[in-house]
Amino acid sequence: MRGSLPKHERRWASDTVPGNATMSAGTSPGTESGEEFVEVTLDLQDDNTIVLRRVEPATSTVINIDDVSFTPGGSVSAGAVTPVSRSPTIRRSSSNKILQFSQELKAEAVAKAKQFSQELKAELRRFSWTHGQAARVLSASGNSGGGFESALAARALRKQRAQLDRSRSGAHKALRGLRFISNNSTKTNGVDAWSEVQSNFEKLAKDGYLYRADFAQCIGMENSKEFAVELFDALGRRRRLKVDKISRDELHEFWSQITDQSFDSRLQIFFDMVDKNEDGRITEEEVKEIIMLSASANKLSRLKEQAEEYAALIMEELDPERLGYIELWQLETLLLQKDTYLNYSQALSYTSQALSQNLQGLRKRSPIRRASKRCVYFFQENWRRIWVLALWVMIMIGLFTWKFLQYKQKNAFHVMGYCLLTAKGAAETLKFNMALILLPVCRNTITWLRSTKLGHLVPFDDNINFHKTIAAAIVIGVILHAGNHLACDFPRLINSSDDSYEQYLINDFGGKKPSYAKLVRGAEGVTGILMVISMAIAFTLATRWFRRSLIKFPKPFDRLTGFNAFWYSHHLFVIVYILLIIHGVFLYLVHKWYKKTTWMYLSVPVLLYAGERALRFFRSGFNTVRLLKVAIYPGNVLTLQMSKPPQFRYKSGQYMFVQCPAVSPFEWHPFSITSAPGDDYLSVHIRQLGDWTQELRRVFSEACECPVAGKSGLLRADETTKKILPKLLIDGPYGAPAQDYRKYDVLLLVGLGIGATPFISILKDLLNNIVKMEEQADLVSDISRTSDLSIGSNDTSSSNKVSTKRKKAVRTTNAYFYWVTREQGSFDWFKGVMNEVAELDQRGVIEMHNYLTSVYEEGDARSTLITMVQALNHAKNGVDIVSGTRVRTHFARPNWKKVLSKLCSKHCNARIGVFYCGAPVLAKELSRLCYEFNQKGSTKFEFHKEHF
């Protein structure tokens, strides 16, 4: 058999090396020239093995040979020969001829493989001489010419493998990133986005040209001006231009390039941004510059300070031959390997179970069945709220109806009519609600009640919401009561005839018919009007717009907004309750003391609330604390670590009130406890959000000093500090939704910014439990070994006791902590906790995810290099470059639907507690998603939001 194989064609520079090679070999007679050519398909593997994939004769006969391998050394791994389609000539051939044909073909392929290997080595040697100038430079520096050739040959071989790797399916998924324009800014065809860019051009252009300084605003990168300017320069260099302004047509050309869907084009642009001298190589200094540029675009100030270190890290990884530069294909290789490096702190695996649960929710149901299912779910989630509200409404209806019917029997009804009945019915509900509104703010009582069996029936976590609901009912009651008196029955009284007055009202209002002014000036009128004014002030300043300073007033009226205005105005209710009792004593139509029931409604709640305030006053005096450490962190966060009073017992997730007499001797503010119950100290993290916290930070910063080397924080102070630290008083602890985390199988803890504080204590507590369980497990194994050697039963009983305790401790099997923040410095707040969890949680009970929203989403060109450095540094050193911890930092915001979907897949039939602390907007989204997923599958989510 004779055969021919074309000489290996050289492919270097930007030429693409195919993943397989096609060769021709002569095999059988039957043509005019006496030869018949066939096509042989070989596949070059990573381990330098050549696999024979397919043989295709000129007669369109295809013979697939599976897994026939040839190594460069010449060894052959034979597989099966499978005829796919046969020509008439092949069909007439016997199986022996086919076998002979296959063996001859294999031998020919092995010989040509050896030849291919020799040619490749020779080509690499010839390729090294094309870099003769660089070789001479390195040789002058002391490097041997042979060493440089070896380095070039090694790099060329790595390049060949990298280009082959890119043809694989896994590479295509990794190459979807590197976008210069966000997905939110462009449509699929880019037409709408270009129209917006054109509109910006018309606004910004001067004399028909767009200047370099305005390029960022024109293309929608106004928040990344430095990055946009470098992009402008790179696109100009590609046209061999260095200009300060461009026309509309040139802008369209630039726009077409940066929105090109081809990854090769985007990668080349990114490379050109770094390669400012256009020599096709990137040096370490140029890598450092682009790292600093990316850090600036993403507001990562610390990354800029360490740019030199990370540039050296990239060069170490991409330039193992130490040639001093990297090329385009090496940058691409780092992108390909990014996902491999990012295996740390990966999200949950998405299994088919999640798909089946989602498909279950997509099955068609009739409208009646869907509505009934929604009603059932709504009742299941809200039955405690429903029965409490229903009972409250029924009581108000009953009281209103009772007074309405009672006054209908009185003589005054004949003159004042139904206005009087409505006013008196509303008055009875007002007495009830004015008494009831105090109970939800009796925090000590509620904290005690929530730990009893009553906590399963009453939603004590909604105490503040119920307080607000009662306040709304009071507003309605005041309008009905005061409005009917002032606008209806008083005018009817003074306009009544003398005969009617003497017949029906003379015993109530005296012998002379009163005037309107006399009615208003009386004790009932004055007290009523003063109460309405006081309540109007308190209710107005308690609204969200005033309490959170959403309404801005000029000075000095700006003091009407903020927490201080809310706090002090709420104490007007002391005056309101005094006036209410007086108002209830001086009644026109009731004369017997035991029928004046206002004091009966108020006595118990007022005494209970007064007792609560007295308890807080005396307990805060007994709970004296000594400040152990004070630290001020980036983001205006103050950390206070203090001694724990002996009688202060709390649960993770609870909060306490803090007072600093140096700031205000009257104001108490609630803060989540960030220390664990097992710690021998108490700690809180306070962010500057209002006037009180601003003044608190100022007072403590005056006593702090710059930290010594190795200590975190911008300012620090401890017991060794020379300056005297301000005095601090605490009161608590008080109950919160997060304290019930132990009753759930799985926890999803979501904190926004400083909202992570209640969950830090939970993470610490879980970590302490993990350590204790491991110690108990060691103890059980030791006792078991001892009991095997002894005959007595005492050891066995003690072993059972230990195992019983261990079983009680294990309820929460997994916890997932998602922390979303806008500032890189925020990660300093809890860096120690995150590192401790990552180090001690060997069983993976706790999974932590940090999200930094100031960084552009993964895949954006402005954050691409940061993602590369992040992945590489964690693979090399085990530390995340953004947070400085072992926990990976993700960019942009989490996809909460995907998070809950993956939890469903991993924890089927589990009861998952979703605890959230942060802005109300995300609370609505999480609550809605919990509702949706509860309808779809067997995993049940229970949503809780922190309230203070």
N, C-alpha and C positions, 0 to 999 in steps of 0.2 A: 504494500500500500504506500502510495506517495502522498505527501501533504505539503502544504505551504501555509505559512503564518505570517501575516504582515508584520513588518518591523514596528516595534513599540513607538508610538507617536509621542513626542515630548510635549508636556503640558505644564507650563510654569506661570508665574506672575498671576494675572487675573483669570487665566483659563480654568475651566471647571474640569475636575477629574471625575469621571463617571464612577458610579458605584459598581458597575460591571463592565467587562471588556468583551467585544465581539470579534472573533477570529474566524478565518476560513481554512478549511483543510480538504484536500482531495481524498476521495474514498472509493468510489466504485465506478466501473465503466458504464457506458451508456450514452455518452455524448460524442459529438463529432471529434473533439480533441482527445478523446480517450480518458478524460478526467471528469469527475462530477464533484463540485464543491459543496461543502456543507458549512453552516454557521454554528460556531461553538460559543456558548455564553458561560463565562467564568465569573465568579464572585470572590473578590478579595476581602477576607475577614480581618478583624482586629488583631488576631494572633498570627498574622502573616500566612494564614491557610488559604489556599485557592480552592474553591468549590465549583465543580462542574455542574451547571444548572440545566442546560438545554442544548440539544443537537438538532439542527434544522437543515435537511438536504435541500438542494435546488428544486426538487420535485414537490416541495411544500410538505414533505414528511417531517414531523416533529417527534423527536425522541427525548423524553424527559429523563434525566439521570439524577436521582435524588441523593443528596448527601455523599457525593463522590468527592473526596477532599484531597488536595495536593498541597503539601507544605513546601516552602522554599527549598528544603533539603531534598525533596524528591519523593517523600513517602506518600503513599496513596491510601485513602480510606474508601473502599468500594461500597456502592449502594446498589439499588435496584434500578434496572433499566425498564422503562415503561413506554411502549409505543403509544402515542396519542392518536396520530392519524397515519395511515399507511397508503403509499402509492401502489399502483398495480404491480410494479416491479418488486416492491418490498413484500407484498402479500405472497408472491410466488417464491420468495426466498425462504429457505428453511431456517429454523431456530438456530442451527449451528452457525450459519453465515452471519446472523445478527450478533451472536455472541462473539464471533471472531472480529467482526467490525467494531464492536464496543471495546474489546481488549486492545486492538490496534490504535483506536482513537485515544484511549487512556494513555497509552505509552507515548503517543505523539504529544499529548497535552502536558505530560510530565516533563518531557524534554524541552518544550517551549517555555514552561514555567521556570526552569533553571535559567534559560536564556533571558527571560524577562527580568529575573532577579539580578543577573550580571549587568544587564543594560541599565537597570535602575541605579545600581551603585556607581557605574561610570557616569551616569547623568548627574548624580549628586556631586561627584567630584568636579565635573565641568561647571556645575552651577555655582560652586564655591568661588571659582575664579572670577565670576561676574561681580563679586564684592571685593575686588583686589584692593581698592583704595582703603576700604575699612580694614582690610587685613593688614595693610602696611601700618595704619595708625595704631592698631592693637599690638602689632609686632614691635613698634617703636616703644610701646609702653611696657614691654617685657614679656608679652605673650608669644608663644611659639606659633609659627605659621600652621603647623600640623594641628595644634589645639584649636585654632580659629576655624580651620576647615572642618574639624570634627563638630564644633559648635554649630556651624552653618548647616552641616549635613543633618545633625540632630533636629535643628529647627525645621528644616525642609521636610523631614520625615513626619514631624508633628503636624506640620501644615497639611500634608497629604492626608493624614488620618482625620484631621479636623474637617477637611472638606468632604471626606467620605461620610463622617458622622452626620453632617448636616442634611444628607439625603434621607435620613431615617425619619419615620413618622413622629418620633418623640421630639425631634428638633423643631419641627414646624410649630408645635404647640408653644415652645419656649420663645420662638421668634415673633410672636404676635405683639410684643411690647414695643417700646421705643417710639411713643407717639409724641409729636411736638405740639399738637393741638388736641385738647381734651375731647373725649367722646361727646360730652355735653355741648360742646361748642360747634360741632360739625354734624351734618346729616350724612346719610350714606353716600349721596352723590356729591356732596360738598357745595352744591349750588347755593343753598340758603346761606351758608356761612360766607361764601365769597360775596354775596350781595351785601352782607353786613360789613365785610372788609372794605368793599367799594364805598359804602356810605361813610365809613370812618375816614377813608382816603379823601373824600370830598370835604370833610370837616377839617382835616389836619393838613392837607396839601397847601403849599405856598408856591405860586407861579407854576402850578401843574406838577410839582415834585414833592415827594414825601421824604422828609429828612430822617437821618439815621436815629436821632433822638426820639422821634415820634413813631418809630416802627413797632415798638412794644405795644403801645396803645392801639395802633391800627389793627394788629392781628389778635388782640385780646390777651396780651401778656403784660398788662400794665402792672401786675404784681411781681413780675420777674423781669424788670427792665434790663438789668445787667446781662441776664441770660439771652434776652432777645437781641441785644446789641451784638453779642458774640455770634449769634445765629445769623444776623445780618451780614457781619463781616465774612463769615464762612461762605455764605451763599455768594457774596461778591467775589471772593477769591476763586471760587469755582469758575467764574466767568472771566478770570484774570483781570478783575477790576478792583480798585480801591476807591470807593465813592462815598460821599456823605449824603447823597440823595438819589432817589430812583423815581422813574416815571410810573404811570399806571400799568403799562405793559410789562415793565420789569417787575413790578409788585406782583402781577398775576403770575409771572414765571416763578418768582420766589414762592408764592403761595402754592403753586402746583407741586413744587418740589417738597415742601414741608408737609403737605397733605397726601403725598404719594403713598399708596397702600403697599408698595413694595418694601420689604424689610431691607433689602440690599441698599436701596436708595436712602432710606432713613439712617441706616448704619453708616453709610459713607458721609452723610451730612454731619452726623455726630462726630465721626472721626476727623473730619475737616475742621470742626470747631476746636478740637484739641491740637491738631497739627497745624500750627499757625505759620510755620516756615515752609509748608507744602513739600517736604522731602519724603513723604510717605512713611514717616517713622514718628513715634511718640516717645519722648524722653521722660524721665522721672519728673523733671521740673514742669513739663507740660501737663502731666497727670495731676500734679499738685495744684496747678492753676484751675483745672476744670473741677476738681474736688471742691476748692474754695468757692468757685462760681455756683456749683450745685448747692452747697451748704448755704450760701447767701440767698439763693432763690427760695429755699425751703425754711429759712429762718432758723438754721441750726448753727448758732454761734460757736458752740463747743467743737463742732466738727471742723470748723475753719481753723481753730487752734491746733488741731491734730492732723491737719491735711498732710503735712510732711511725712508723718508716721504711716498714714494709710496709703500714700503714694508709694512708699518703699514696700509696703505689703503687696500692692498690686504688681510691682515690678518683680518682686521675689517669686510671685506665683506665675506670672506670664513670661518672665525672662529667666528661666532656669539656666540657660546657657551663658547668662551675664554678658550679653552683647551690648547692653546699655540702651536698648530701645525695643519697642514692640510695634507690631504692624496691625493692619486692619483685621486679619483673620484671627489674631490673638484676642482682640477685643470681642470679636464674635464668639470665640471659645468661652470667654468668661461669662457671657450672656447665657450660653448653652448650659454651663455648669452651675448657674445660679440656683436653679431649683434643687439640684443635688445638695448644695450647701445649706439650703433653707429647710432641711428636714427637722431642725430643732423647733420645738413648740409649734408643731403643725396643728392645723385644725382637725376636727374629728373626721374619721373616714365616713364617706357617704356610701352606705350599703343599699342593697336592693330592698331592705326593709323599709327605708324611708320612702322609696319609690312606691312600694305597695301601699303604705299608709296614705301617701298623697293621691294615688289612684283611687283608693277607697273613698276619699273625699270628693272625687270627681264623678262618681257614679250618679246617674240621673235619679233624682227623687221628685216626687210630685210636689207642687207648691204647698199643699196642705201638710205633707210629711216634713218638708223643710221648715215650715213655720212652727209646727209642733215641736220639732227638734230644737229649734232656737229657743222656744219658750221653756222647754225642759232644762236646757243648758243654763239659760238665764236664771231660772229658779234655783238650780243647783249651786250656781256661783254666788247668788245674792240673797239666799233665803234668810240669812241672819239679819241683813239690812231690811229686807221686806217686812219681816214680822215686827221689828222694832218700830219702823216708820208707820206701819199699819196700826199698831197699838197706840202710838203717839197721836196720829190723826183721829182715831176713833175717840180717844179721850177728849181731844179738843172739840170734836163734833158733839160729844155728849155734854160737855160743859156749856157750850154755846146754846145747845137746844134747851138744856135745863134752865138757864137764866132767861132765855127768850120766852119760854112758856111761863116762868115764874112772874116776870114783869108784865106779862099780858094780863095777869089777874089784878094788877095794881090800878089805882085810880088815875095815875099819871098817864097811863096808856091812852085814855080817852082824849087827852089834850096833845100829847107829844107823838102819839102814834107809833109806827114801826121803827122810826128813827131811834127812839129810846130803847126798844127791844134789841136792835142791832148793836147799839153802843154798849149796852150792858152784857150782851153775849160776848162781844169782842173783849170787854174788860175782864171777864172770867177767864178767857184763854190767855190774856196778857198776864194775869196773876200766876197762872200755871207755868207759862213759858219763862217768866222772869225768875221763877224758882228753879225750873229745870235747867236753864242755861248755865248755871253755876256748876252742875255736876260733871259735865265733860272736861272742865278745867281743874277738877280736883285730882291732880296727877298722882299723888301718893295713893289715893283710894283706887284709882283705875289700875295702877301698877300692881296693887295687891289683888284686885278682882280678876285681872287677866290670868293670874296663876291659879285661880280656882276653877271649879267645873263650870262656873258661869261664863268663863272665857270661851267655851265651846258654843254658847248660845248667843252671846252678845258680841258684836264686832267692835271691841274696844279700840282697835287701830284707827277707826273712823271717828274718834272722839272730837277732833277739831272740825271735821266736816259736819258732824251733827251739831256742834256748837254754832257753826255758821248757818245751818239750816234753821235752827231755832231762832237765830237773830233775824232771819228773813221773815219768819212767821210773826215775830214781834213787830217788825216794821208794818206788816199788813194789819195787825191788830191795832197799832197806834193810829193808823190812817182811818180805820173803821170807827174806833172809839172817839178820838178827838174830832174827826171830821163830822160825824153824826151829831155830836154835842154842839160844836161851834156853828155848824152850817145848817142844822136841821131842827133839833128839838129845842135848843135855846130860842131861836127865832119864833118857833111855834108857841113857846111858853109866853113870851112877851107880847105876842100878837093875839093871844087868846082873849076871849070875852071875859068880863068881870064875873059873870054868872058861872061860867065854866071854871074859872080859877077858884072861886069860893067853894064850888061844889067838889072839885077834885084835888086841888093843890094847896089849899090854905094851911093844912096841917104840916106840909113839907117845907114850904117857902115863907111862911109867916102871913100876917094879916094883909100886908101891902105887897102887891105884885112887883117883883124886882125888875130892874132894868138890865139890859144886856151888859153894860159896863160893870154893874154890881155883881152879876154872875161871874164875869171874868176876873174881877178883883178879889173874889172870895178865896178862901183857903184851897178849895178844890181847883179853881181856875188857875191860880198862881202856881201851885205845885205842879199841876198838869202841864202848863206851858213851859216851866223850867225843865221838867223832865224831857219834854219833846226836844227842846233846844240842846240839852246835854247829850241825849242819845243821838241826835242828828250829827253833832260834832264827832262823837266817838265812832259812830257807824261809818261816817265819811272817811275819816283818817285811818280806819281799819281796812278799807278797800285796797285791793292789790295796786291800784295806780298810785295811791299816796304812800302806802307802806313800803313799796319797792322803789319809790322815787321815780316812777315812770313819767310823772308830770313835773315839769320844771317851772319854778317860779323865780323871779328876780329877788335879790336880797332886799330886805330881811325876811321876805315871805317864804324863802326856801326852807325855813325851819318847820313849815307846816307839812313837809314830806319827810319820809324816812322812818326808821324803826323807832326813834326817840319820840316822834310825834304820836305814833300809834301807841307806844307804851304808856306815856303820860296821859293821853286822852282817854285811854281805857280805864284809868283810875277815877274818872268822873262818875263811874258807876257806883262808887261809894256814896256820892251825893245823891245819885238817882235812887238808890234803895232807901235812903233816909226819906227823900221826898215821896217815894211810893208808899211808905208806911203812913206818913202824915196824910197823904191823899186818900188812903183807904180808911182813915179814921173820920175825916170830915166829909160825910156823904149826905147829900140832900134827902134822899129817899129811904135811907136805912138809919134807924135810931137806936136799936138795941145792940150792945157791944158784941155779943156772941154771934151776931149775923154779919159783923164786919170781918170778913175772913181773910183779908190780905195778909195779916201777920201770921195766920195759920199756914198759908202756902209757903211763906218765906223763911220761917223760923229754922227749920231743919237744914235746908241747903245753905243758908247764910252762916249758921253756926259751924257747919261742916267746912265751908270754904274758909271761914275765919280760923278754924282749927288748923287747916292745912297751912295757911300763911304763918301762923304762930309756930308750927312745927318746923317750917323752913327756916324761920328766924333763929330758933334755938339750935336746930341741928347744924346750921352753917357755922354757928359759933363753936360747937363741939368738934366739927369736922375741920379742924385746923390742918393745913397742909404746909409742907416745906418744899419749896421749889428745888428740884435736883438739877434740872438742865433746861435751858432756854435756847432755841435756835430759830433763826430767821432764814427761810429758804427763798429761792426764786419764785416769782408768782405771788409775792406778798403773803406768804404763809408763815404763821408763827406757830412753833411747836413748844408746848409746855409739858414738861415731865415733872411730876410731883410725887411726894410720898403718899402712900395709901393709908388712910385711917384704919385702925383695927376693925371697926364695926362696919366698914364700907364694903358690902358684898354686892356684886353685880353679875350680869350675864353679858356675853358678847352680843353686840348689837344695840345695847341700851345707851342712853345718853344722860348727861348731868348738866346742871346749871352752874355757870361760873360768874363770879362777881369780882371786880377789881376796884376797891375803894378809891384808888388813885385816879381812876377814870370817872366813876360815878358811884356814890354810896347807895344808890337805889336800884340800879339796873342789873337784872339777872338775864343771862343769855344761854340758850341751850346749845350744847356741842356733843357730838358722838364721841364715845370713849374709844380710843384706838389701841389701848393696851388690852391684853388678854386677862381673863380672871385669874389665871395662874401666875401672872407677873407680880412682883413685889412693889410695883409703882403704878401710878395712874398717868395717862398721857392723853392730850387732846391736840388736834391740829386745827388752827383757826385761820381762815382766809379773810383778808381785808375786803369787805363788801359794803360796809356802811360806816357811819360816823363813829359808832362805838368801837368797832374793830379797828378802824384807822387810828383812833386815839390810843387803843390798847397796844398796837404795834409800835407807835411812837414812844410810849412810856417804856416799853421793854427794850427797844433798840438803844435807848440812852444808857441802859445798864449793861449792854452787850459789848463784846469786843470782837475784833477780827479773829477767825479761827486759826489755830496753829496747824502746821503741816499734818496731813492725814485726817483732819476733821472736816466734816461736811458742813454746808450752810454758809450764808453770807456773813452772818454775825452769830456769835455763840456766847453763852454765859453758863456758869455752873456754881457750885458752892464755893469754889476757890476764887471766884471773881471778886475783885476788890470792891466794886460798887455794890450797893445794897439793892437787891431785887425787890420790886413792888410786892405788896401783900396780896394774897389771892384767897378767896373763899369759894367753896363748892357746896352744892346741894344736889342730892340724888341718892341712888340712881333712879331713873324713870324708864318705864316700859316702852318698847318700840317693836314694830313688826319683825325686824330682823332677829330678835331674840328667840323666836320660835323656829330657827333654822334646823334644829336637831330632829324635828318630826318629819323631815323630808328625806327621800332616798337620794336625790340628786339636787344640788344647788346651782343656780345660775345667778351670779352676783354681778350687777351692772352698776358702775359708778361713773358719773360725768364730773371730771375735775375734782374738786374737793368733796364731791359726793361719794368718793371711794372710802371715806373715813369709817362709816359703820361696818364695812366689810373687812377692813384690815384686822379688826379685833377677832372677827370670825375666822379669818385665815390663820391667825396666830393660835387661836383655840384649837382649830382642826389640826394644826401642826403639832401642838402639845399633845393632843390625843393620839396622833400617829406615833410619836416617840414613846408615850406611855404604853400603847398597845404592843409595840415592839419589845419594850422592857418586860411587859407581862408575858409575852410569848416566850421570851428567854427564861422567865421565872417558871412558867408552866413546864417547859422542857426539862429544866433542872429538877423540878419536883417530881416529874414523871420518872426520870432516871433514878432519883432517890427512892421512889416508891417501888420501883422494880427490885431494888435491893433489900427492902424492908418488908415485913409481913403485916405490920400494923395498918390500920385503916385511917389513921389521923392524917397522913400525908395525902391520901386519896381525897378525903373530904376537903382539905385545904386547896388541893388542885381544882376541885369542882367549884369552890368559891371564887378562885381567881378566874376560871373560865367563864363563870356566870357574870362576873363584873365585866369581863371582856366583851361578852355578847351584848350586854346592855349598852356599852360604849359605842358599838358599831351599829349605826343606822344610816348615816350619810356615807354613801360609798364613793361619791365623786363630787367635786366642786369645781365650777368653771367661773373664773373671775375675768371680767372684761372691764378694762379701765380705759376710758376715752378722754383725752385731754388735748389742749391746744398748744401747750408750751413744753419744750424739751426739758426745761428746768423742773417741771412738776415731778419727774421721776425720782428726783432727789428726796422727795418727801418720805417715800416708803422703800427706798433702795435696800435698806438692811433687811426688811421683811421679805422682799422678793428674792434676794440672794439666799436667805435662810430657808425659804420654802424650796427653792430649786436644789439646794444642797441636801436637805434632810428628807424630803419626800421621795424616797427611792421607789415606792410602789406606784407613783403617779396618781395619787388620790386628787391632788390639786393641779389644775391646769390654768395657767395664767396667760392672758393676752393683753398686751398694751397697744393702744391705738393713738397715733399722733396725727391730728387732723391738719396741722400746719404744713405737713409734707404732702406733696402731690401724690396722687394714687399710683400704685405700682403699675408700671408700663408707660408712665409719662417720662419723656426724655429728661425733664428737669430733676427727676428722682432716680433715674436709671442707674447712674454711677453710684449713688448712695446705697441703693439696693445691692449692687455688686460688692461694694466695700463692706456693707453690713453682713452679707452672707459669708464673704471670705474671712473677715475678722472673727466671726463666731466659729467658723470651721477650724481656724488656726488657734485662737486663744480662748474660745468659749465665752466671750463677752459681747453683748450687743452694743454697737457703737453709739446708739441714740440714747438708750436708758442707762447705760453703764452697768447693767445687770446681766444675769444669765437668761433673762426672759426676752423673747423676741419682740420687737416693736413693729407693728404693722402700720401701714400708711393709709391716710384717708379715714373713712368711717366704716364700721362693720356692716355687713349685709345681715341684718337681724333675722330675716326670713330664712336665710341659709343656716344661720347659727341654730335656730330652733329646729329646723328640719334635720340637721345632723344629730342633735340631741335625741330627737325621736328615733332615729335609726339605731343609735348606740344603746339607748336605755328604753327598750320596749316595756310596756306595762308598769313603768316607774311613775312615782309621784314626784314631780319636779317643782321645787319652790323657786320662783323668779322674784328676786329682791332688787329693787331699783331705788336709787337716790340721785336726783338730778333735776334737769329742766322738765316741766310738765309736758312739752311736746313729745319727747321720746316716751314718756309714760303712756300716752295714748296709743302710740304705735305698738309698744310691747304688749299692752293690755289687749289690743285688737288681734295681734298675732297669737297670743295665748288662747284667745277665744276661737280663732280659726283652727289651730292645730288640735284643740280639744275636741272639735267636732269630727276631725278626720281619722284619728287613730286611738290606740289604747293608752298611749302616754298622756298623762294629765299634767297640765301646767297650772300652778296657782300663783297669781301675780300679787305682789305687795309693793306699795310705795311708801317711802319714809315720810312722816309728817312730824312737824315740831309745833 
